[in-house]
Amino acid sequence: MLAHRQKVPDGSGTAKALDYSLKRWEALTRYLDDGAVPIDNNWVENQIRPWALGRSNWLFAGSLRSGQRAAAVMT
């Protein structure tokens, strides 16, 4: 990858992508050290997506009383 990076002009989108990958190479290849480590975290992302979406959807409850009810349901 280093050899390919030297052939790509600085500032191009490809150069930025290669620089990003090279800077994070150790983390990107960590799963190769241990077969039990998953290559991605899609399962975790899917598990927390409802809460992440809810943060913006539940920002305004409408009133103090409905906010208290929503807080009680979510705890």
C-alpha positions in Angstrom: 0.0 0.0 0.0 2.9 2.3 0.7 4.2 1.8 -2.9 0.7 2.6 -4.3 0.5 5.7 -2.1 3.8 7.1 -3.6 2.2 6.9 -7.1 -0.9 8.9 -6.2 -0.9 12.7 -6.2 -1.2 14.5 -2.9 -4.6 15.9 -2.1 -6.5 13.5 -4.3 -9.4 11.5 -2.9 -7.4 8.3 -3.4 -4.5 9.8 -1.5 -6.7 10.8 1.4 -8.2 7.3 1.5 -4.8 5.6 1.5 -3.4 8.0 4.1 -6.4 7.3 6.3 -5.9 3.5 6.0 -2.1 3.7 6.5 -2.5 5.8 9.7 -4.9 3.3 11.1 -3.3 0.1 9.7 -2.7 -1.5 13.1 -6.3 -1.1 14.2 -7.6 -2.2 10.8 -5.6 -5.4 10.9 -6.1 -6.2 14.6 -8.7 -8.9 13.8 -5.9 -10.9 12.1 -4.1 -11.5 15.4 -7.1 -13.3 17.0 -9.6 -15.3 15.1 -12.2 -14.7 17.7 -12.2 -10.9 17.0 -14.9 -10.1 14.4 -13.9 -8.1 11.3 -16.7 -5.6 11.9 -19.0 -4.4 14.6 -22.3 -4.5 12.7 -24.1 -6.5 15.3 -23.3 -3.9 18.0 -24.2 -1.0 15.7 -27.6 -2.6 15.0 -28.2 -3.2 18.7 -27.6 0.5 19.7 -29.2 2.1 16.6 -32.7 2.5 18.2 -31.2 4.4 21.1 -29.1 6.6 18.9 -32.1 7.4 16.7 -34.2 7.9 19.8 -31.9 10.6 21.2 -32.9 12.9 18.4 -36.5 11.8 18.2 -37.1 12.1 21.9 -35.3 15.4 22.3 -38.6 17.3 22.9 -41.3 15.5 25.0 -43.9 18.1 24.5 -44.5 18.9 28.2 -42.9 18.3 31.6 -45.4 15.6 32.4 -44.9 13.6 29.2 -41.1 14.0 29.7 -41.4 12.4 33.1 -43.5 9.6 31.7 -41.0 9.0 28.9 -38.1 9.0 31.4 -39.9 6.4 33.5 -40.6 4.1 30.6 -36.9 4.3 29.4 -35.4 3.5 32.8 
